[in-house]
Amino acid sequence: MSVAIIGGGSWGTALAIHAARSGAEVRLWAREREVVEAIRARRRSPWYLADIDVPPVVEPTTDLGEALRGATLVIVAVPSEFVAATLKALPPIPADVPIVSATKGLDPERHLRMSEVIVERFPDARVAVLSGPTFAREVALGRPTAAVIASRDDTLAALLQRRLGAREFRLYANRDVVGVETGGALKNVMAIATGIADGLGLGENARAALITRGLAEMTRLAVALGAVSGTLAGLAGLGDLVLTCTGSLSRNRALGREIARGRTLGDVEAGTRMIAEGVRTVSSALGLARGSGIAMPICEEVGAVLFQGKPVRDALQSLLSRKPRPEEEGRRDP
């Protein structure tokens, strides 16, 4: 198997290491020349998972054409805001070469899911989605992980389970692409909310409440978009939500904590090369919710804090002051 991984950040690097460990030949495309040169010279990225060796069979490159040469599988792992532009720059990919989206986010301008952006660029492609509770560092270290490979093509899903799966990287097939992608995107917004709560010192009761009500919001919107509700109770929904809202390696939770401690969004983002996908996703989530008539109060307050300058304690008060309602209710009031 020859794998082209488009995206040399933490997740792309982790997937390259995993694929190489599984016996594949790997080409890793990175935008930054410094990343490519460092991996070639020292077998380590200078910025992403910098203390973990990249196997010799991983060939880094800044040339998209070179990355795709001879590939039998393409994995897209760039941040959601750059996916459309990166795909536009890709040369043609043969229709029999599967393309896997490993990006958890939504297109910030049109609110499309990543698989929709891929199909738009490559209409004849066989497309699947990789999602679930997957911190890049733990995947790179070979620690036990379970994730989801989603495709409406059962044959493709089974093929990718064999090609990408391993004893330490167990893949479950799912035909609900909408639910898997929506869960993977929205959980980042909820992680920012729980990070804010943690930064305010609100306690574990509050964190559990946010996770649970966050899952309800995610499920309402996903179902309105065509997902199966049960998908959000699985690895790509609840599993990823719990990990991202509680894990010490969560970028989105860390960003929320820093915001709660008084730092601005610009200041937090300027201090790291890592991208917290939830910042870009919240506006898309709210746009989709408005179009579907779905209430997403947690998303609304996160958006107000991030983009409207609303003090975090005022956002908390807004949530606490909401009118009591049945737990299962979620449509907007008339």
Secondary structure, DSSP 8 states (H G I E B T S, - for coil): -EEEEE--SHHHHHHHHHHHHTT-EEEEE-S-HHHHHHHHHHSS-SSSSTTS---TTEEEES-HHHHHTT-SEEEE-S-HHHHHHHHHHS----TTS-EEE---SB-TTT--BHHHHHHHHSTT--EEEEESS--HHHHHTT--EEEEEE-S-HHHHHHHHHHH-BTTEEEEEES-HHHHHHHHHHHHHHHHHHHHHHHTT--HHHHHHHHHHHHHHHHHHHHHTT--GGGGGSIIIIIHHHHHHH-TT-HHHHHHHHHHTT--HHHHHHT-S---HHHHHHHHHHHHHHHHTB--HHHHHHHHHHHH---HHHHHHHHHTS----TT--B---
